[in-house]
Amino acid sequence: MNTPEIERSITEAISNRPTVTNAPLNLYIYDSKLICGARIVMPKNAKFVAYVPANCLEQGFNDKEWKLIVQKVNQITNSRHPESDKPKEMPDIKQFKQTRFNERRREQRLYYHRPMWYSQSLNKTRHKGRLVDISSNGMGFTCRVTEQNPLAARQEITARLDVPIFDTDGNYDMVRFDRAGHICRVEKVNSSIHRIALQFTQPLPFKPAEQKLPNSIIEQKLAAL
């Protein structure tokens, strides 16, 4: 499977998961299919891929987690090919901090969760979403998509969001920006929650993840938001 097929299979597996179970849910590969279910009901030869915590069912995996899952699926499926004498080795996890899943922005992203708002035009009602990551050129967020509030790739929307600006002492101010942009990607998390990738028409005047402090410190300070 190529990467888009894997992404689609992961989304379908999670969407089709058992809805009534108290057992922890995991992703498995069984009979060349991705399945989301409990270990107690899976055949012994099902290959474990990843644990699926409850918050991921609502908010989706972050880009780092997506990258690891896609890589693990590739590792398992490639190791079954007859022309391969041994399984492909997983690259060092440190690589994934620089090469995130579906990374279409060369610039590093800043990961933090904070409410944001969007509208399909300046004159329409604003809807609430939750920020996942941001760079100067775009952002990722989750939101509730309904028939009354549909979102699709290539659609133009306007977002209102708060972005932290840090000084060298580790203090920061939240600065509000309004940015128009077009949707690059819509990924279904569950029946109503979707993950949206938005590219800004006008970039931010700075790079949120490349400020005066290491990005790890910035994300740590924002973790409580």
C-alpha positions in Angstrom: 0.0 0.0 0.0 1.1 3.5 -0.7 0.9 6.3 1.9 -2.6 7.7 0.9 -4.0 4.2 0.9 -2.6 3.5 4.4 -4.0 6.8 5.6 -7.4 6.0 4.2 -7.3 2.5 5.7 -6.4 3.8 9.1 -9.3 6.3 9.0 -11.8 3.6 7.9 -10.6 1.2 10.5 -11.1 3.7 13.3 -14.5 4.8 12.0 -15.6 1.1 11.8 -14.4 0.3 15.3 -16.7 -1.5 17.8 -18.8 1.2 19.5 -19.6 -0.8 22.6 -16.6 -2.1 24.4 -14.7 -1.5 27.6 -11.5 -3.1 26.4 -8.6 -1.0 25.2 -8.6 -0.5 21.4 -5.6 -1.0 19.2 -4.9 -1.0 15.5 -3.9 -4.4 13.9 -3.1 -5.7 10.5 -4.9 -9.0 9.8 -5.3 -10.7 6.5 -3.8 -7.6 4.8 -6.5 -5.3 6.4 -6.2 -2.6 9.0 -8.6 -3.4 11.9 -9.4 -1.4 15.1 -10.4 -3.6 17.9 -9.6 -5.2 21.3 -6.8 -7.8 21.7 -9.1 -10.3 23.3 -11.2 -10.7 20.0 -8.3 -10.5 17.6 -6.7 -13.7 16.1 -3.2 -14.5 17.5 -1.5 -13.8 14.2 -2.9 -10.3 13.9 0.0 -7.9 13.9 -0.1 -5.1 16.4 0.3 -1.6 15.0 -0.6 1.0 17.6 -2.6 1.7 20.7 -5.7 4.0 20.1 -6.3 6.1 23.3 -9.8 7.6 23.9 -8.7 11.1 23.1 -7.6 10.1 19.6 -11.1 8.9 18.9 -12.3 12.4 19.3 -9.3 14.6 18.3 -7.4 12.3 16.0 -3.6 11.4 16.1 -1.1 14.2 15.9 1.3 14.3 13.0 4.1 12.5 14.9 1.7 9.7 15.8 0.4 9.5 12.2 4.0 9.2 10.9 4.8 6.4 13.3 1.7 4.5 12.5 2.1 4.8 8.7 5.8 3.8 9.0 4.8 0.7 11.2 2.2 -0.4 8.6 4.8 -0.1 5.9 7.3 -2.1 7.9 4.8 -4.9 8.5 3.5 -5.1 4.9 6.9 -4.8 3.3 8.3 -7.5 5.5 5.8 -9.9 3.9 7.0 -9.4 0.4 8.8 -12.5 -0.9 11.6 -10.4 -2.5 12.5 -9.0 0.9 14.7 -11.3 2.9 14.3 -9.4 6.2 11.9 -6.8 7.6 12.6 -3.2 6.9 14.1 -1.4 9.9 12.2 1.4 11.6 14.1 4.7 11.2 15.3 6.4 14.4 12.3 8.0 16.1 14.3 11.3 16.3 13.8 11.5 12.5 10.1 11.9 13.0 10.5 15.1 14.9 11.8 16.7 11.7 9.8 14.6 9.2 6.2 14.6 10.4 3.3 12.7 8.8 1.8 14.4 5.7 4.3 17.3 6.2 3.7 19.7 3.3 5.4 22.6 5.1 9.2 22.6 5.2 9.0 24.9 8.2 8.7 23.3 11.6 5.3 23.3 13.2 4.3 24.4 16.7 2.0 22.0 18.5 -0.5 23.3 21.0 -4.2 23.0 21.7 -6.3 26.1 22.0 -9.8 27.2 20.8 -10.0 28.9 17.5 -12.8 30.1 15.2 -13.5 29.9 11.5 -16.2 31.0 9.1 -16.9 30.2 5.5 -17.0 33.9 4.7 -16.6 37.1 6.6 -20.3 37.6 6.8 -21.3 34.2 8.1 -21.4 32.7 11.6 -18.2 31.7 13.2 -17.8 28.1 14.2 -15.5 26.9 17.0 -12.6 24.5 16.4 -9.5 23.4 18.3 -6.0 24.2 17.1 -3.6 21.3 16.7 -0.5 22.8 15.0 0.6 25.9 13.2 3.4 27.3 11.1 3.6 30.7 9.4 2.0 29.3 6.3 -0.8 27.3 7.7 -2.4 25.4 10.5 -4.2 22.2 11.5 -7.3 22.1 13.6 -10.2 19.8 14.5 -13.8 20.7 14.4 -17.3 19.3 14.3 -18.5 19.0 10.7 -22.3 18.7 10.0 -24.6 19.1 7.1 -25.2 22.6 8.2 -21.5 23.2 8.5 -19.7 21.2 5.7 -16.1 21.6 5.0 -14.2 20.2 1.9 -10.8 20.4 0.3 -10.1 23.5 -1.8 -12.8 25.4 0.1 -12.0 29.0 1.2 -12.5 29.9 4.9 -11.4 32.6 7.3 -9.8 31.6 10.7 -9.4 33.6 13.9 -6.7 32.2 16.2 -4.4 33.2 19.0 -0.6 32.6 18.5 2.0 32.9 21.2 5.0 35.2 20.8 7.9 34.5 23.1 10.7 36.6 24.5 14.2 35.3 25.6 13.0 34.9 29.2 10.3 32.4 28.3 7.4 34.9 28.7 4.9 35.1 26.0 1.8 37.0 24.8 -1.1 35.6 22.8 -1.6 37.6 19.7 -4.8 37.3 17.7 -4.7 36.9 13.9 -7.4 36.7 11.3 -6.3 34.7 8.3 -8.1 33.7 5.1 -7.0 30.4 3.5 -8.0 27.4 1.5 -8.5 23.9 2.9 -5.8 21.4 1.7 -7.1 18.3 3.4 -10.0 17.0 5.4 -9.5 13.8 7.5 -12.4 12.1 9.3 -11.7 11.4 12.9 -15.1 10.0 13.8 -18.7 10.5 12.6 -18.7 14.2 13.4 -15.2 15.4 14.2 -12.8 16.1 11.3 -9.2 17.2 11.2 -8.6 20.2 8.8 -5.4 21.3 7.2 -5.6 25.0 6.2 -3.0 26.9 4.1 -3.0 30.7 4.7 -3.4 33.1 1.8 -1.1 35.6 3.7 1.6 34.1 6.0 2.0 35.1 9.6 4.7 37.7 10.1 6.9 35.2 12.1 7.5 31.5 12.5 5.7 30.3 15.6 7.9 27.2 16.1 11.1 29.0 15.4 11.3 31.7 18.0 13.9 32.8 20.6 13.5 29.6 22.6 13.9 25.9 21.7 10.7 24.5 20.4 10.6 21.8 23.1 10.5 24.5 25.8 7.8 26.5 23.9 5.5 23.4 23.6 6.1 22.5 27.3 5.0 26.0 28.4 1.9 25.8 26.2 1.0 22.3 27.3 -1.3 23.6 30.0 -3.5 25.6 27.6 
